[in-house]
Amino acid sequence: MLSLVENHSLPRTAAFFDLDKTVIAKSSTLTFSKSFYQGGLINRRAVLRTAYAQFVFLAGGADHDQMERMREYLSALCRGWNVQQVKELVAETLHDLIDPIIYDEAASLIEEHHAAGRDVVIVSTSGAEVVEPIGELLGADRVVATRMVVGDDGCFTGEVEYYAYGPTKAEAIRELAESEGYDLSRCYAYSDSATDVPMLEAVGRPHAVNPDRALRREALARGWPILDFHRPVRLKQRISVPPRPALVAMAAVGAAAATAGLVWYASRRRTGSA
């Protein structure tokens, strides 16, 4: 079993997490379809189509061709959307929609990597307007996500500025490693999809999480660990992690003060009764 403990005399390291079906149980983008419908951004037909896409995604993942079709569809769908409105809709419904579908195992792993001194980076094909607030909710240090072109009117043009998918995820990781000083040979990566093999290959400690069939075959062939995440739970309902050293110290001071108070009170009672 690999230890997550970090030796701080060595170069910096990070843990890179795919988002959909790795950290959360659904597609982050498609999960907000109801919110976008209620906000007037999409019609009922689009809601039904995204619901079907979510079903297909959950049933067996999405291969390269399906991901390309989804990208083209979502790019066309969001053309003309006001970016600020999208951000507001995501912020308003983030906790209701995303918090209940975060895998408990993934949240624990993120905490363990932070405790070991590693940065946590979310690397997702979904749009930055959706991924960035989710990353903040999860306590991630950085986010790599797809970016759409925004026109002078503050609306999406329907064109993609940067597509975080397949090899481009690996490129983004290598660029981050160069700028942040990460030793990729000692970094971790987690994903559910065979489309993320380039990302997994970019680090020394790759892991397949809830892998699709193609990634499972790849992981077995290469000897990559396979993890099973299956317990979505709200963050507030999770068992609390051990307190940080500073909090432990504060708790110790509080306990000492309480003990001193009890001793003083007891001595006063003895003196009063003598």
C-alpha positions in Angstrom: 0.0 0.0 0.0 1.4 3.4 -1.0 2.0 5.9 1.8 0.5 9.4 1.4 3.0 10.9 3.9 5.0 13.6 2.4 8.7 14.2 3.0 9.0 18.0 3.0 12.7 17.9 2.2 11.8 16.6 -1.3 10.4 18.6 -4.3 6.7 19.6 -4.2 4.0 17.2 -5.2 0.4 17.3 -6.1 -2.7 15.0 -6.5 -4.6 15.5 -9.8 -8.3 14.5 -9.7 -10.7 14.1 -12.6 -14.1 15.4 -11.4 -17.0 13.6 -13.0 -17.5 10.0 -11.6 -14.2 10.3 -9.8 -14.9 12.9 -7.2 -18.6 13.4 -7.8 -21.1 10.7 -8.8 -22.5 12.4 -11.9 -21.6 14.8 -14.8 -21.0 18.2 -13.2 -22.2 20.1 -16.3 -25.3 18.0 -16.9 -26.3 18.1 -13.2 -27.0 21.9 -13.6 -29.5 21.4 -16.5 -32.5 21.9 -14.2 -31.0 25.1 -12.8 -30.3 26.4 -16.3 -33.9 25.6 -17.3 -35.4 27.4 -14.4 -33.1 30.3 -15.2 -34.4 30.5 -18.7 -31.2 29.4 -20.4 -32.5 26.2 -21.9 -35.9 24.8 -22.9 -37.6 21.6 -21.8 -36.3 19.7 -24.8 -32.7 20.5 -23.9 -33.4 19.3 -20.3 -34.7 16.0 -21.6 -31.7 15.6 -23.9 -29.2 16.4 -21.1 -31.0 13.9 -18.8 -30.5 11.2 -21.5 -26.9 12.2 -21.8 -26.5 11.9 -18.1 -28.0 8.4 -18.2 -25.6 7.3 -20.9 -22.7 8.8 -19.1 -23.6 7.0 -15.8 -24.5 3.7 -17.5 -21.1 3.2 -19.2 -19.1 6.3 -19.4 -18.4 8.2 -22.6 -15.8 7.3 -25.3 -14.0 9.8 -27.4 -16.7 10.1 -30.1 -19.4 10.6 -27.5 -17.3 13.2 -25.7 -16.8 15.0 -29.0 -20.5 15.0 -29.7 -21.3 16.2 -26.2 -18.7 19.0 -26.6 -20.3 20.2 -29.9 -23.8 20.0 -28.4 -23.0 21.9 -25.2 -20.9 24.5 -27.1 -23.8 25.2 -29.4 -26.3 25.1 -26.5 -24.5 27.8 -24.4 -24.0 30.2 -27.3 -25.5 33.5 -26.2 -25.7 32.7 -22.5 -24.7 35.5 -20.1 -21.7 34.4 -18.2 -22.6 36.3 -15.0 -26.0 34.7 -15.0 -24.5 31.2 -15.4 -22.1 31.9 -12.4 -25.0 33.1 -10.3 -27.2 30.1 -11.1 -24.3 27.7 -10.3 -23.6 29.6 -7.0 -27.3 29.5 -6.0 -27.7 25.7 -6.5 -24.2 24.4 -5.9 -24.7 23.1 -2.4 -28.1 21.5 -3.3 -26.9 19.8 -6.4 -23.2 19.0 -5.9 -22.8 18.5 -2.1 -25.0 15.4 -2.0 -23.1 13.6 -4.8 -19.5 14.0 -3.6 -18.0 10.7 -2.9 -17.0 10.2 0.7 -13.9 8.3 -0.4 -12.8 11.1 -2.7 -13.3 13.7 0.0 -11.3 11.7 2.5 -8.5 11.2 -0.1 -8.4 14.9 -0.8 -8.0 15.5 3.0 -5.3 13.0 3.2 -3.3 14.5 0.4 -3.6 18.0 1.9 -2.5 16.5 5.3 0.5 15.0 3.5 1.5 18.5 2.2 0.4 18.0 -1.4 -1.6 20.4 -3.6 -4.9 19.1 -4.8 -5.8 20.0 -8.4 -9.1 19.3 -10.1 -8.7 18.6 -13.8 -12.1 18.5 -15.6 -13.5 18.7 -19.1 -16.5 20.6 -17.8 -16.5 24.4 -18.0 -14.6 26.6 -15.6 -17.8 28.4 -14.5 -19.0 25.0 -13.1 -15.7 23.5 -12.0 -14.2 26.4 -10.2 -16.9 26.7 -7.5 -16.9 23.0 -7.1 -13.2 23.0 -6.6 -13.6 25.7 -4.0 -16.3 23.6 -2.3 -13.9 20.7 -2.2 -11.0 22.8 -0.9 -8.9 22.2 -4.1 -5.8 24.4 -4.5 -6.1 24.7 -8.3 -8.5 23.9 -11.1 -7.9 23.1 -14.8 -11.2 23.2 -16.8 -12.5 23.9 -20.3 -12.8 27.7 -21.1 -15.3 29.1 -23.5 -14.8 32.3 -25.5 -16.7 35.2 -24.0 -17.7 38.1 -26.3 -17.7 41.8 -25.6 -21.3 41.5 -24.5 -20.4 39.2 -21.7 -22.0 36.2 -23.4 -20.5 32.9 -24.6 -19.8 32.9 -28.3 -20.1 29.1 -28.6 -16.4 28.8 -29.4 -14.0 26.9 -27.2 -10.8 28.8 -26.0 -9.3 25.8 -24.2 -10.6 22.2 -24.1 -9.4 20.2 -21.1 -9.7 16.8 -22.6 -7.4 13.8 -23.2 -3.9 14.9 -24.1 -4.5 18.5 -23.2 -5.1 17.5 -19.6 -1.6 15.9 -19.5 -0.2 19.1 -21.1 -1.8 21.2 -18.4 -0.4 19.0 -15.7 3.1 19.2 -17.1 2.8 23.0 -17.4 1.6 23.2 -13.8 4.5 21.0 -12.7 7.0 23.3 -14.4 5.4 26.5 -12.9 4.8 25.1 -9.4 7.9 22.9 -9.1 6.0 19.6 -8.8 8.0 16.3 -9.2 5.6 14.4 -11.5 7.3 11.1 -10.8 6.0 11.5 -7.2 2.6 12.9 -8.0 -0.8 11.2 -7.9 -3.6 11.1 -10.5 -7.1 9.7 -10.3 -9.7 9.2 -13.1 -12.6 7.0 -14.2 -12.1 7.2 -17.9 -9.8 5.7 -20.6 -9.8 9.1 -22.2 -7.7 10.3 -19.3 -4.9 7.7 -19.8 -2.5 10.6 -20.9 -3.2 12.3 -17.6 -2.6 9.1 -15.7 0.6 8.4 -17.6 1.9 11.9 -16.8 2.4 11.0 -13.1 4.3 8.4 -11.2 1.3 7.2 -9.1 -1.8 6.8 -11.3 -5.0 5.4 -10.0 -8.2 4.2 -11.8 -11.4 5.2 -9.9 -14.7 3.5 -10.8 -13.0 2.8 -14.2 -14.9 2.2 -17.4 -14.1 -1.1 -19.1 -11.3 0.3 -21.3 -9.6 1.9 -18.4 -10.0 -1.2 -16.2 -8.2 -3.2 -18.9 -5.5 -0.6 -19.1 -5.1 -0.4 -15.3 -4.9 -4.2 -14.9 -2.3 -4.4 -17.8 -0.1 -1.7 -16.2 -0.6 -2.7 -12.6 -2.3 0.6 -11.7 -4.3 0.5 -8.4 -8.1 0.4 -9.0 -10.3 2.2 -6.4 -14.0 1.8 -5.9 -15.8 5.0 -4.7 -19.5 4.4 -4.1 -20.6 6.4 -1.1 -21.9 9.9 -2.0 -22.4 11.9 1.1 -22.9 15.6 2.0 -19.7 17.1 3.4 -21.4 18.2 6.6 -22.5 14.6 7.3 -19.1 13.1 6.9 -17.0 12.0 10.0 -14.8 14.9 10.9 -11.1 14.5 10.1 -8.6 14.7 12.9 -8.1 18.3 14.0 -5.1 20.3 12.7 -2.1 20.8 15.1 -3.1 24.4 15.8 -6.6 23.3 16.8 -5.2 20.4 18.9 -3.0 23.0 20.7 -6.0 25.2 21.3 -8.1 22.3 22.5 -5.3 21.3 24.9 -5.1 24.9 26.3 -8.9 24.8 26.7 -8.8 21.5 28.5 -6.0 22.7 30.8 -7.9 25.8 31.6 -11.0 23.8 32.4 -9.0 21.4 34.6 -7.5 24.3 36.5 -10.9 25.8 37.0 -12.2 22.5 38.4 -9.2 22.2 40.7 -9.8 25.8 42.0 -13.5 25.1 42.5 -12.9 21.9 44.4 -10.3 23.6 46.6 -12.7 26.4 47.4 -15.4 23.9 48.4 -12.9 22.1 50.6 -11.8 25.3 52.2 -15.4 26.5 52.7 -16.5 23.2 54.3 -13.4 23.0 56.6 
